[in-house]
């Protein structure tokens, strides 16, 4: 039986995990994951849990590190097998993040994977690698073009030599930083974030022109800072309909966000959208008014919307440029993924729309 770590490094790890989990510019909702290697165990955030709660409740699951790493290096790991490598001693009823394999691949003791909005804003560009080369000069970093998260991504990272880098930028996905201590990994996150632009200014979260007749539609006004700018700002509106730019945006919103024109039949049109299976139409934009969120959307939808706004604003602040969107096949792959269906179930039951 694996005992829970009981040393200052473990407490530092939990505190650092909670700190980054509470920063909407680094982690949105149940996204992101952190890990710590200790005594043959890989302690990693459980799928569907929130890093922000790392100090409040047990969310770290222990895996058999030698066994997992051996299968990763052999290249024959099957995703469903990861759960079977869970060691006793962790919280009951939870399973390790689907991204545990690349945490095992990376040799550093502490690994932090975040959906940094500044990083994603750069990593969605068609010329991302060239842009990153200018901004990350002097750092030990690796560019990994988009591959489906989980085992396929781990295999690509292994084959591309990502394990030798302290920083990995994941195309259309996010950022990985690794070091021997949580403080060291966090320092790398801070450095990369600063070099890629830093947080964008938040704006009002109040819908400027209230809509009538929403009460029976299944939608409520978003209270996300800047959320309404997605349709009120012409530059953002030109980008906001196609959200197939990062895995969590597809998983929480579907590949597209509908943009509707107001009118007498708007409540009926909204009701029809609300009757469709989630995650599609979890967020709707209404011309001249702002953003709406489905009342039954997954927990974390508001946080993902806030992150989506930050990504697009940072992209524009960086000068814009051609975006690499997911293909229909890549979006379908994410929406039909058993691992994401599990995470969705962990966060079902209605969104907290007051981000």
N, C-alpha and C positions, 0 to 999 in steps of 0.2 A: 504493500500500500504506500502510495506517495503522500508524504505529509505536506501540508500547505507551507510554503516558505515563510519563515519568521525571522527576517533580518532587515536591516535598514534599506538594503537595495530593493527588496520587495515592496516596502512601503513607498520608496521613491518611485518605483515603477507604477504603482497604483495611482499615486498622486499625479504623476506626469500624464498618465492615460486619461485621468479625469479632466486634467487641465486642457489638453488638446481636444478632448471630447466635448468640452463646453464652449469651444471656439467655433462659431458657425463658418468661419473662413477656412477651417481645417477639416472639420467633420460635421456632417449633417445627419441628425437622427441616429439610426443604427449603422451608419456607414463607418468605414475605416476599421482598423484592427491593430493591436499592439501585441508584442510577445516578449517573453523573457525565458532564456534557457538556463536551467539549473538542475544539477544532479541527474542528468539523463532525461529530464522532462522538458518539453516545450509547453510553457504556460501561455495560452493564447485566448484572446477574447472569443466568447461564444457567439455563434451566429445569431443574429436578430437582437442581440443585447446592445445597450448604449454605452459607449466609452465614458460618457459624462457621469455614469453611475458607478464607475470602477471602485470608488472608495465607499460607496453607500451600500453595495451588496455584492456578493460573489458572482463575477461574470467571467472569470478566467478558468479555462479547462486545460488539464494536463494531458499531453500526448507523449507516446513513446518516441522520443527524438531519434535514437539510433535506427529504429525500425522505419520510421517515416523518411528519414534522410536517405537510407539505403535504397528504398524504393524510388525516391525522387531521382537519385543518381543513376539507378538502373534504367529509368525511363519507362517502367511498366506499371506505374501507379494508376489505379482506377479510383475515381473520386469517391465512390461509395465505400471504399475500404478505409478511408481516413477515420471515420467514426469508430471503426473497430480497433483503432490504435489508442483509444482513450484509456488513460490509466485511472485506477481507483483513487479517490481522495479529493476529487473536484466536486463542484456543485451538481446535484442530481437534476436530470431532466434537460440538460443542455448539451449541445454538440459544438465542436470546434468550428471556427470560421472556415469556410470553403477555401480561403486563401492560406490556410496553414502550410501547405506544401512549400510555397516560396519563402515562408518564414524559416522552415527547416533547411532550405537550400542555402540561405544566407548565413555565413559562419558567425557573424557578430552576435554577441550575447543578447542585445536588445534590438528589436526591429519595430519600427513605427510606420504604418501605412495609413496615409490620410488622403482625403479627397479635397486637397487644397484648391480653393477656387482660383488663386493666382496661377497655380501650376496647370490646372485644367484649361484655363483661358489660353495658355500658350500651347498646351499639348493637343488642342483640337485643330490647330492650324495645319494647313497642308505643308507649310515650310517650318514645322515645329523644330525639327532637329537643328536646322541652320540657325534659327533664332536662339535656341537654347545654347548653342555653342558659343555665341557671343556673350551671353549673360552669365554663364556658369563657368567661365574660364578660370582655371586654377583649382577647381574642385574635382574630386574623384567621383565622376558621375557617368552614368550609362543611359543611353536612349533605347527604350523598348517600344517599338511600334505596337499598335493595338492588337491584342489577342484576347479571346474570351477569358475572363478571370477563372481562377481555379487551376486545375492540372494543366490545361493547354498553355496558360500564361507561364506557369512554372517551367514547363519544358522549354518554352522559347527563351526564358531568362537563363536557364542552365546552358542551353546551346549557344547563346549569345555572349556568355561570359559576365552576366550581370552580378554574379556572386562576388566578383572582385571589386565592385564599386561600393562606395559608402552611400551614394545617392542613386536611385533609379527613377527616371521619369517615365511614366507609363502613358503611352499615347492614348488620348481620349479617356483617360482614367484617373490619374493622380500621381502620387509621390510616395516613394519608400526611402526612409533614412535609417541607417543602422550604425550602431556604435557599441562599445563595451558597457556603457552605462546609459540609463534613461536620459540623464542630463546631456550626454554627448549627442544622442539621437535627436533630442529636442533642439539643441543648438543648431544642428544641420537643417532641421525644418525651418527654423527662424531665418537662417542665412539664405536658403533658397527662396523663401517667401519674399524677403526683402529685395533680392535681386530680380524677382519677376514682377515687382510692382507694388505689393502691399495692398491692404484692404481699400476698397472703394468706399466713398461716402454714402452713408445710408440716407434715405429720404423718407417722406411721410408714408405711414401705413394706413392712412384714412382714404377711403374711396371718395373722390372729389364730387361725384354726381351720383347720389344714391339711386338704386334701382328699386322699382316697385314690384310687388308680387313674388318676391323670392321665397316666402315662407313655405310654400308647398312644392318647391321645385327640387329640393334635396341639395341646394347650394347655399352657401353663406359667403359674405364678402371676406376676402383674405385680409388678415391684419399683419402681413409680412412687410417689413421695411423695404420700400421700393418695389413691392410686388405689382402695384398698379402701373408703374412705369413701363412694364412690359408692353402695354398696349397704348399708353398715353404718350410715350416718347417715340417719335417716328423711327429713329435709328434702331431702338430696341424692338419695336414692333416688326420691323423687317426681318429680324432674326428669330423671334420668339415662337413662331408656329412650329418649327422643326426642332424638337428637343432631343433628337437622336444623336447626341454628342458625347455622352458619358453613360456608363451602365446604370447608375442609380436614377438618372433622369428618365430613362426608358422604363425602368422597373416601377417607378412611382407615378409617372404621368402617361405612359404609353409613348409611342414614337412621335406623336404630334399633340400639340395643344390647340383645341379649336378656338378660332377667333370669330365671334358672332357680332352681327350688327343688331342694335336695339330695335324694338318694335313691339306692337301689341301681342304678337305671338311668341315673344321671347320666353315667357314662363313655360309655355308648352314645349318649346325646343329644348330648354334646359331640363325639363322633366324627362324628356325622351333620352337625353344624354345620360342622365343620372340612373336610368334603368339599365344601362349597358354594364357589362362586367368590368370591375376594376382590374388593372389600374387605369384603363383608358378613360379619358375625360375626368380624371380626378381634379384637374384644374382647367378652367375655362376663362378666356379673356373676352370682355365685351367692349366693343369700340366706344370710346368717349366716356367710359365709366371705370373699368379696371378689372381686377382679377377676382375670380370666385373659386372656392374650394368645396368639393363635395363633403357633406357633413359626415358621410360614412367612409371617407378616405382613410388610408392607413395612417397610423401614428407615425409622425415624421414627415408627412407631406408638406406641412408648412415650412419645416426646416429645409427640405429639399428645394422648395420654391425660393426661399431666401438665398440658398447657394446658387441656384440657377441664375437669379438676378445678378449676383456678384460676378459669376463667370462671364456673362454677356457684357456687363458694364466694364469689367477689366479688359475684355477682348477689344471693345471699342476704344477704351483709353489707350490701349497699346497700338492703336492705328488700324484696327480691323484686319482684313485679309481673308483669303479663301479658307473656309472651314471644311474639314473632313467629317462628313456625317456618316453614321452607320448605314450600311446597306440594309434593305428590307430583311435579308437573311440574317444579318447580325442582330438586328432588333428582335426578330422572331426567336433566335437562339437564346437571348436573354429572357424573354417573356415566357418561354416554355421550359426554362431550366428548373429542375427539381430543387436545387439549392436556393434559388430565389423564391420559389413558391413556399418553401419552409420559412424563409425570413419574412415573407409577406404575412404568413399565418401568425408569426410571432408578434407582428405589429398591427394586426387587424383590430377592429373594434371601434373605429372612429378616430378621426384626426383631431389633434389639439391645434385648432386654427389660430390660437393666440400665441404666435411664435415669440 
